[in-house]
């Protein structure tokens, strides 16, 4: 190491910051000085800036790539059950749901499934003759490996109760019941947050709405917002990293849809119905920093299907609603955009997008799938043109377990060939940046 000691530290940092995270982790054990140097906030910031610049340089020309992480259930290789078996189980589940109106009902889980985090990149090349969509899939990570240190946790065999969100570039939040973990896929580091105190002796359903980081505090201050639901009411709790405790910030009587939620511009948004059955639904908002409560009216009657979603769209807030054409066996999604944030009158119906076809069934109708016709996952841009909507596509999970990409203008549908178990939800989060951030040192 004597020869390296004569090299200026700034030059060493500049060289090492251009390496992949995988290589940097290999170089940490070279010596004590490098181990300390490669863990400093200065180096982590420098590496993040280099990665961002490299991504921008690679996005030139006629193609644009986007990286994602997909939470999905897959069949084990030894599984001999068929897709028809899963559909029959799904139909039985929704027969119970229609009878009792409780989505928390268990419809039985097969032990032949496992839950994976799949890392993949989408790249669409545009030419005069044809469009080519390339899917590059990396090795997946099992949920069990992330929760391996938690001996008391019994994971389900599908991901109906497991959630994932992307609270900050390169970090993930994984939740199962009252257990919430922050996870860095690049370093495989896990931080388990304190569990919220129990609310009652009766089982309640909870869901993380979002995780917010205060950028000015070098990521040392963050909050986790979660909803605890009963049949006719719900409660919002927040975990504050500075206080290191959970506290209740609101209790509301009514039906909320915690899966229809998004963190947008530092504000938590989620959908709920009003008490009046004929009135419009509304979005409840919580400013993540000040925790001030607000609401937006929606331009349509209450949500009818659980496929509805809130997603960012070209820097604006979008609400997506299913639209089923029973005559043509086509599944559409209506895309509403709030063109001026906070102004209810600015809700605009931008698109009605074809996302899937349902083939008729001789024994049962095409619509037995009930609330699992499809689910919108994320928008992504496949062309480097800010003014061209033809370069924007919507990722969708279909009722038969496929992940497809639907073009907003041409309505071309591309199957990504990344199958999921039909009866289980799939969640996608962006993964455009890898970070060296140490959860134990910074959070």
C-alpha positions as CSV (number, residue, x, y, z in Angstrom):
1,X,0.0,0.0,0.0
2,X,3.0,2.3,0.2
3,X,2.7,3.2,-3.5
4,X,-1.0,4.0,-3.1
5,X,-0.3,6.3,-0.2
6,X,1.6,8.7,-2.4
7,X,-1.5,9.2,-4.7
8,X,-3.6,12.2,-3.7
9,X,-6.8,11.2,-1.9
10,X,-9.0,13.2,-4.3
11,X,-7.6,11.3,-7.2
12,X,-8.2,8.0,-5.5
13,X,-11.8,9.0,-4.7
14,X,-12.4,10.1,-8.3
15,X,-11.1,6.8,-9.7
16,X,-13.0,4.5,-7.3
17,X,-16.2,6.5,-7.6
18,X,-16.4,5.3,-11.3
19,X,-16.6,1.6,-10.3
20,X,-19.7,-0.4,-9.8
21,X,-21.0,-0.9,-6.2
22,X,-20.1,-4.6,-6.6
23,X,-16.5,-3.8,-7.2
24,X,-16.4,-1.1,-4.4
25,X,-17.6,-3.7,-1.9
26,X,-14.8,-6.0,-3.0
27,X,-12.2,-3.2,-2.5
28,X,-13.3,-2.2,1.0
29,X,-11.2,-5.0,2.6
30,X,-8.0,-4.0,0.7
31,X,-6.8,-2.0,3.8
32,X,-8.2,-0.1,6.8
33,X,-7.8,3.3,5.1
34,X,-9.8,2.2,2.0
35,X,-12.4,0.6,4.2
36,X,-13.0,3.9,6.1
37,X,-12.6,6.1,2.9
38,X,-15.2,4.1,0.9
39,X,-17.8,4.5,3.7
40,X,-17.6,8.3,4.1
41,X,-20.6,10.5,3.1
42,X,-18.2,12.4,0.8
43,X,-17.4,9.2,-1.3
44,X,-21.0,8.0,-1.2
45,X,-22.2,11.3,-2.6
46,X,-19.5,11.4,-5.2
47,X,-20.3,7.8,-6.4
48,X,-24.0,8.7,-6.6
49,X,-23.3,11.7,-8.8
50,X,-21.1,9.7,-11.1
51,X,-23.8,7.0,-11.4
52,X,-26.4,9.6,-12.3
53,X,-24.1,11.3,-14.8
54,X,-23.3,7.9,-16.5
55,X,-27.0,7.1,-16.7
56,X,-27.7,10.5,-18.4
57,X,-25.0,9.9,-20.9
58,X,-26.3,6.4,-21.8
59,X,-29.8,7.8,-22.3
60,X,-28.9,9.7,-25.5
61,X,-29.9,8.7,-29.0
62,X,-33.1,6.8,-30.1
63,X,-33.4,4.6,-27.0
64,X,-34.1,5.1,-23.3
65,X,-33.8,2.5,-20.6
66,X,-35.5,2.4,-17.2
67,X,-34.7,0.0,-14.3
68,X,-37.3,-1.5,-12.0
69,X,-37.7,-3.9,-9.1
70,X,-40.7,-6.2,-9.2
71,X,-42.2,-7.9,-6.1
72,X,-43.9,-11.1,-7.4
73,X,-44.9,-14.6,-6.5
74,X,-43.6,-17.4,-8.7
75,X,-44.2,-21.1,-8.8
76,X,-41.5,-23.3,-7.5
77,X,-39.9,-25.5,-10.1
78,X,-41.3,-28.6,-8.5
79,X,-44.8,-27.3,-8.5
80,X,-47.2,-29.4,-10.6
81,X,-50.3,-27.2,-10.1
82,X,-51.8,-25.6,-13.2
83,X,-52.9,-22.1,-14.0
84,X,-56.5,-23.4,-14.1
85,X,-56.1,-24.5,-10.5
86,X,-55.1,-21.0,-9.5
87,X,-58.0,-19.4,-11.3
88,X,-60.5,-21.8,-9.6
89,X,-59.0,-20.8,-6.2
90,X,-59.3,-17.1,-7.2
91,X,-62.9,-17.5,-8.2
92,X,-63.7,-19.2,-4.9
93,X,-62.0,-16.3,-3.1
94,X,-64.1,-13.7,-4.8
95,X,-67.3,-15.6,-4.2
96,X,-66.5,-15.2,-0.5
97,X,-65.5,-11.6,-1.0
98,X,-68.8,-10.8,-2.8
99,X,-70.7,-12.5,0.0
100,X,-69.0,-10.9,2.9
101,X,-67.3,-7.8,1.5
102,X,-64.0,-8.5,3.3
103,X,-60.8,-8.5,1.2
104,X,-58.8,-9.8,4.2
105,X,-60.4,-13.2,3.8
106,X,-58.0,-16.0,3.2
107,X,-58.6,-18.1,0.2
108,X,-55.9,-20.7,1.0
109,X,-52.2,-20.4,0.0
110,X,-50.3,-23.0,-1.9
111,X,-47.0,-24.0,-0.3
112,X,-45.5,-24.3,-3.9
113,X,-44.9,-20.6,-4.3
114,X,-42.1,-18.3,-3.4
115,X,-41.8,-14.5,-3.3
116,X,-39.1,-12.8,-5.2
117,X,-37.6,-9.4,-5.8
118,X,-36.8,-9.4,-9.6
119,X,-34.5,-6.7,-10.9
120,X,-35.0,-5.8,-14.6
121,X,-34.3,-3.1,-17.1
122,X,-36.6,-2.0,-20.0
123,X,-35.2,-0.5,-23.2
124,X,-37.2,0.4,-26.2
125,X,-35.5,1.1,-29.5
126,X,-37.5,3.2,-32.0
127,X,-36.9,3.0,-35.7
128,X,-38.8,3.7,-38.9
129,X,-39.5,0.0,-39.5
130,X,-40.4,-1.4,-36.1
131,X,-40.1,-0.9,-32.3
132,X,-38.1,-3.3,-30.3
133,X,-38.6,-3.7,-26.5
134,X,-35.7,-5.4,-24.7
135,X,-36.1,-6.8,-21.2
136,X,-32.9,-7.5,-19.3
137,X,-33.6,-9.5,-16.1
138,X,-31.0,-9.8,-13.3
139,X,-30.9,-12.4,-10.6
140,X,-33.7,-12.2,-8.1
141,X,-33.6,-12.0,-4.4
142,X,-36.0,-14.0,-2.2
143,X,-38.0,-12.3,0.5
144,X,-36.9,-14.9,3.0
145,X,-33.3,-13.9,2.6
146,X,-34.2,-10.3,3.5
147,X,-36.1,-11.3,6.6
148,X,-33.8,-14.2,7.5
149,X,-32.7,-12.6,10.8
150,X,-36.2,-12.4,12.0
151,X,-36.8,-15.8,13.4
152,X,-40.3,-15.1,14.8
153,X,-41.6,-14.0,11.3
154,X,-43.6,-16.6,9.4
155,X,-43.8,-15.5,5.8
156,X,-46.8,-16.3,3.7
157,X,-46.3,-18.4,0.5
158,X,-47.5,-15.5,-1.7
159,X,-47.2,-11.7,-1.5
160,X,-50.8,-10.7,-0.7
161,X,-49.6,-9.3,2.6
162,X,-46.1,-8.2,1.7
163,X,-45.6,-4.6,0.5
164,X,-42.8,-2.8,-1.1
165,X,-42.2,0.9,-1.8
166,X,-39.3,3.0,-2.9
167,X,-38.7,5.7,-0.2
168,X,-35.5,7.0,-1.6
169,X,-33.2,6.4,-4.6
170,X,-31.7,3.0,-4.2
171,X,-33.5,2.1,-1.0
172,X,-36.6,-0.1,-0.5
173,X,-39.2,-0.4,2.3
174,X,-40.6,-3.9,2.8
175,X,-43.5,-4.5,5.2
176,X,-45.3,-7.6,6.4
177,X,-48.0,-6.9,9.0
178,X,-46.5,-4.7,11.7
179,X,-42.9,-5.5,10.7
180,X,-41.2,-2.9,8.5
181,X,-37.7,-3.2,7.1
182,X,-35.6,-0.8,5.1
183,X,-33.4,-2.6,2.6
184,X,-30.5,-1.5,0.3
185,X,-30.4,-4.0,-2.6
186,X,-26.9,-2.8,-3.6
187,X,-25.3,-3.6,-0.3
188,X,-27.9,-6.2,0.9
189,X,-28.1,-4.3,4.2
190,X,-31.3,-4.5,6.2
191,X,-32.6,-2.2,9.0
192,X,-35.6,-3.3,11.0
193,X,-37.8,-0.5,12.3
194,X,-39.4,-0.7,15.7
195,X,-42.8,-2.4,15.6
196,X,-45.9,-0.2,16.3
197,X,-47.6,-1.0,19.6
198,X,-50.6,-3.3,19.3
199,X,-54.0,-1.6,19.0
200,X,-56.3,-4.2,20.3
201,X,-56.6,-7.9,21.0
202,X,-58.5,-8.3,17.7
203,X,-56.6,-8.7,14.4
204,X,-56.4,-5.6,12.3
205,X,-55.1,-5.0,8.8
206,X,-52.3,-2.5,8.3
207,X,-50.5,-1.2,5.3
208,X,-47.6,1.2,4.8
209,X,-48.6,4.2,2.7
210,X,-45.1,5.6,2.1
211,X,-41.7,6.5,3.5
212,X,-40.5,10.1,3.3
213,X,-36.9,11.3,3.6
214,X,-36.0,14.8,4.4
215,X,-33.3,15.6,1.9
216,X,-31.9,18.5,3.8
217,X,-30.9,16.3,6.7
218,X,-28.5,14.0,4.7
219,X,-31.2,11.3,4.9
220,X,-31.0,11.0,8.7
221,X,-34.6,12.2,9.2
222,X,-37.3,10.1,7.8
223,X,-41.0,9.2,8.4
224,X,-43.0,6.1,7.8
225,X,-46.7,6.5,7.3
226,X,-49.0,3.5,7.7
227,X,-52.8,2.9,7.8
228,X,-54.5,0.5,10.3
229,X,-57.9,-0.5,9.0
230,X,-61.0,-1.8,10.7
231,X,-64.3,-2.5,8.8
232,X,-65.8,0.9,9.3
233,X,-62.9,3.1,10.3
234,X,-59.2,3.6,10.0
235,X,-56.2,5.2,11.7
236,X,-53.1,6.8,10.3
237,X,-49.8,6.3,12.3
238,X,-46.4,7.8,11.6
239,X,-43.0,6.7,12.7
240,X,-40.5,9.6,13.1
241,X,-36.8,8.6,13.1
242,X,-35.9,11.5,15.3
243,X,-38.4,10.6,18.0
244,X,-37.9,6.9,17.4
245,X,-41.5,6.1,18.1
246,X,-44.9,5.6,16.5
247,X,-47.8,8.0,17.1
248,X,-51.3,8.5,15.8
249,X,-52.0,11.5,13.7
250,X,-55.6,10.9,12.6
251,X,-58.7,8.7,13.1
252,X,-61.5,8.7,10.5
253,X,-64.8,6.8,10.2
254,X,-65.3,5.6,6.7
255,X,-63.8,3.2,4.2
256,X,-60.3,3.8,3.0
257,X,-58.3,2.2,0.2
258,X,-54.7,2.1,1.5
259,X,-53.5,0.3,-1.7
260,X,-54.7,3.4,-3.7
261,X,-51.9,5.7,-2.3
262,X,-48.8,7.5,-3.4
263,X,-46.2,9.9,-2.1
264,X,-46.1,12.8,-4.6
265,X,-44.2,16.0,-4.1
266,X,-43.6,15.3,-0.4
267,X,-47.4,14.7,0.2
268,X,-49.1,11.4,1.1
269,X,-52.2,10.8,-1.0
270,X,-54.8,8.1,-0.5
271,X,-58.4,7.4,-1.6
272,X,-61.4,7.1,0.6
273,X,-65.2,7.0,0.2
274,X,-67.4,9.6,1.8
275,X,-70.2,8.5,4.1
276,X,-72.9,9.4,1.5
277,X,-73.1,6.4,-1.0
278,X,-74.0,8.7,-3.9
279,X,-71.3,11.3,-3.4
280,X,-68.0,11.5,-5.0
281,X,-64.9,9.9,-3.6
282,X,-62.0,12.0,-2.4
283,X,-58.2,12.0,-1.9
284,X,-57.0,12.6,1.6
285,X,-53.6,14.3,1.8
286,X,-50.9,14.5,4.5
287,X,-48.0,16.8,4.1
288,X,-45.1,14.5,5.1
289,X,-43.0,17.2,6.8
290,X,-45.7,19.3,8.6
291,X,-48.3,16.4,8.8
292,X,-51.0,18.9,7.8
293,X,-54.2,17.2,6.6
294,X,-56.0,18.1,3.4
295,X,-58.3,16.7,0.7
296,X,-59.1,16.8,-3.0
297,X,-62.4,16.1,-4.6
298,X,-62.4,13.7,-7.6
299,X,-64.3,14.4,-10.8
300,X,-66.2,11.1,-10.8
301,X,-68.4,8.9,-8.5
302,X,-66.7,6.6,-6.0
303,X,-64.2,3.9,-7.0
304,X,-65.9,0.7,-8.1
305,X,-62.9,-1.6,-8.5
306,X,-59.7,-2.2,-6.6
307,X,-57.6,-1.8,-9.7
308,X,-57.7,2.0,-9.4
309,X,-54.4,3.5,-8.7
310,X,-52.6,6.8,-8.0
311,X,-49.3,7.3,-10.0
312,X,-47.0,10.1,-10.9
313,X,-47.4,11.1,-14.6
314,X,-45.0,13.5,-16.3
315,X,-44.6,15.5,-13.1
316,X,-48.3,15.5,-12.3
317,X,-50.7,13.5,-10.2
318,X,-52.7,10.8,-12.1
319,X,-55.7,8.7,-11.0
320,X,-56.3,5.5,-13.0
321,X,-59.7,3.8,-13.2
322,X,-60.6,0.5,-14.8
323,X,-63.1,0.5,-17.6
324,X,-64.5,-2.9,-18.7
325,X,-66.1,-3.3,-22.2
326,X,-68.2,-6.4,-21.6
327,X,-69.4,-6.5,-25.2
328,X,-65.9,-6.7,-26.8
329,X,-64.1,-8.5,-23.9
330,X,-61.7,-5.6,-23.7
331,X,-60.2,-4.1,-20.5
332,X,-59.4,-0.4,-20.6
333,X,-58.1,2.1,-18.0
334,X,-59.2,5.7,-17.8
335,X,-56.3,8.1,-17.0
336,X,-57.3,11.3,-15.2
337,X,-54.5,13.9,-14.6
338,X,-54.6,16.9,-12.2
339,X,-53.0,19.4,-14.6
340,X,-52.7,22.1,-11.9
341,X,-51.8,20.5,-8.6
342,X,-54.3,21.3,-5.8
343,X,-56.9,22.7,-8.2
344,X,-59.9,20.3,-8.2
345,X,-61.3,21.8,-11.4
346,X,-58.1,20.9,-13.3
347,X,-58.8,17.1,-13.3
348,X,-58.6,16.2,-17.0
349,X,-59.5,12.9,-18.6
350,X,-56.4,12.4,-20.8
351,X,-56.6,8.8,-22.0
352,X,-58.7,5.7,-22.3
353,X,-56.1,3.1,-22.8
354,X,-56.6,-0.6,-23.9
355,X,-54.5,-2.8,-21.5
356,X,-55.8,-6.3,-22.1
357,X,-58.2,-8.7,-23.8
358,X,-60.2,-11.3,-21.8
359,X,-61.1,-14.5,-23.7
360,X,-64.6,-15.8,-23.1
361,X,-65.0,-19.0,-21.0
362,X,-67.7,-21.6,-21.8
363,X,-68.3,-22.6,-18.1
364,X,-68.0,-19.2,-16.5
365,X,-68.2,-15.6,-17.6
366,X,-65.2,-13.6,-18.5
367,X,-65.7,-11.3,-15.6
368,X,-65.6,-13.8,-12.7
369,X,-62.1,-12.4,-11.9
370,X,-63.9,-9.6,-10.1
371,X,-61.5,-7.0,-8.8
372,X,-58.4,-8.6,-10.3
373,X,-59.0,-7.6,-14.0
374,X,-55.7,-5.9,-14.0
375,X,-53.6,-3.5,-11.9
376,X,-51.6,-0.4,-13.1
377,X,-48.0,-0.6,-11.8
378,X,-46.0,2.3,-13.2
379,X,-45.5,4.7,-16.0
380,X,-42.2,4.7,-17.8
381,X,-40.7,6.7,-20.7
382,X,-39.2,4.8,-23.6
383,X,-38.2,7.9,-25.7
384,X,-36.1,10.8,-24.9
385,X,-38.7,13.5,-25.8
386,X,-40.4,15.5,-23.1
387,X,-43.2,16.6,-25.5
388,X,-44.1,13.2,-27.0
389,X,-46.7,11.1,-25.2
390,X,-46.0,8.3,-27.7
391,X,-42.9,7.7,-25.7
392,X,-44.7,7.0,-22.5
393,X,-46.0,3.5,-21.5
394,X,-47.9,2.0,-18.7
395,X,-46.8,-1.2,-17.0
396,X,-49.8,-3.4,-16.0
397,X,-50.2,-6.7,-14.3
398,X,-53.0,-8.6,-16.1
399,X,-55.5,-11.0,-14.6
400,X,-53.6,-14.1,-15.8
401,X,-50.4,-13.0,-14.2
402,X,-48.5,-11.4,-17.1
403,X,-46.6,-8.1,-16.9
404,X,-47.2,-6.0,-20.0
405,X,-46.3,-2.6,-21.2
406,X,-49.0,-0.5,-23.0
407,X,-48.2,2.5,-25.2
408,X,-50.5,5.5,-24.4
409,X,-50.8,6.6,-28.0
410,X,-50.4,3.5,-30.3
411,X,-52.0,1.1,-27.7
412,X,-49.4,-1.5,-28.6
413,X,-49.2,-4.1,-25.8
414,X,-45.8,-5.8,-25.1
415,X,-45.6,-8.9,-22.9
416,X,-42.4,-8.6,-20.8
417,X,-42.4,-12.4,-20.3
418,X,-42.0,-12.0,-16.5
419,X,-44.8,-14.2,-15.3
420,X,-46.4,-14.0,-11.9
421,X,-48.9,-16.2,-10.0
422,X,-52.3,-15.0,-11.2
423,X,-54.0,-14.8,-7.8
424,X,-51.2,-12.7,-6.3
425,X,-50.6,-9.0,-6.6
426,X,-47.4,-7.6,-8.2
427,X,-45.8,-4.3,-7.2
428,X,-43.1,-2.4,-9.2
429,X,-40.9,0.3,-7.9
430,X,-38.2,2.3,-9.9
431,X,-34.6,1.3,-9.4
432,X,-32.7,3.8,-11.5
433,X,-30.0,4.6,-9.0
434,X,-27.9,2.3,-6.8
435,X,-26.5,3.8,-3.6
436,X,-23.8,2.9,-1.1
437,X,-25.8,4.5,1.8
438,X,-25.2,2.5,5.0
439,X,-28.5,2.1,6.9
440,X,-26.8,1.5,10.2
441,X,-24.5,4.6,9.9
442,X,-26.9,7.1,8.5
443,X,-30.4,6.2,9.7
